[in-house]
Amino acid sequence: QDAIDKKEKRSETFKTAVHGLETDTPALKTEELGLRAPQWVRDNLVTMCMRCKEPFNAITRRRHHCRACGYVVCARCSDYKAELQYDGNRPNRVCQECFIFLTGHTVLEDREGKHKGILEKGAAEVSSRILLCSSLQLLDKNGKGGTRGWFVIPQDDPLVLYVYAAPQDVRAHTSIPLLGYQVRDMPRSESRHLFQLAQSGQVFTFVADSEELKQRWMKAMARSAAGITHPEEEEEGAD
């Protein structure tokens, strides 16, 4: 019972955090940096620095907030000071990008213009233009354990499933090309809503939080697996 209570509490916390993504104060525009206080990104919504994308840990890479943009960043990426007008022009800890904008100074490790790899798509950025996104659990091969994450099928890359550790992470930790996979329904087991992706011996087993969410994912994945990139194509095929 204690394990069940903890699981339900974590689930509710995650749902509250995700709901907050939709209702929080909008992010500051660039020209507003330093003029008014930002809405801080919550610590539990990221697992890696939102600037350099290195994963956080409790010892060598801890979380800090940029006082200008509100991003969660590591110590190295927030080792800068800039005067912020909303705080009486007092020096505050800011990230490298905000430091450059606010002071006009350049730094040695300027990452501007760095090419983004396929996994270097921010979860929040991708989730703002999606076919479907939500929390899911991906089970391990023996089906007894698994990892909960934030799963996204973006509109501009609808044949790929991106997997993030948290909904505000700036880099996906893996991706699954969906084209050619079969989507399998599975009987409900221990109150878990299960379904699978399978292709040539490769099987991924997912757990959704509800039957309705499971059906939505199965439909979206089946559409992507068939190479359908727009819902209109599916409707034309049905006609």
Protein Blocks (a to p, Z undefined) as FASTA:
>chain_A
ZZmmmmmmmmmmmmmmmmmmmmmccdddfklgojaccddddfklpcbdfklopacdfklm
ccdddfknopacdfklmmcccddfkloopacdddfklmmmmnopacfklcehiacdfklc
cfklmmmmcfbdcddddddfkopaccdddddddfklmmbccddfbfkbcbdfbdcdfehp
acdddddeehiacddddeehiacddddfbfklmmmmmmmmmmmmnopabfklmmmmmZZ
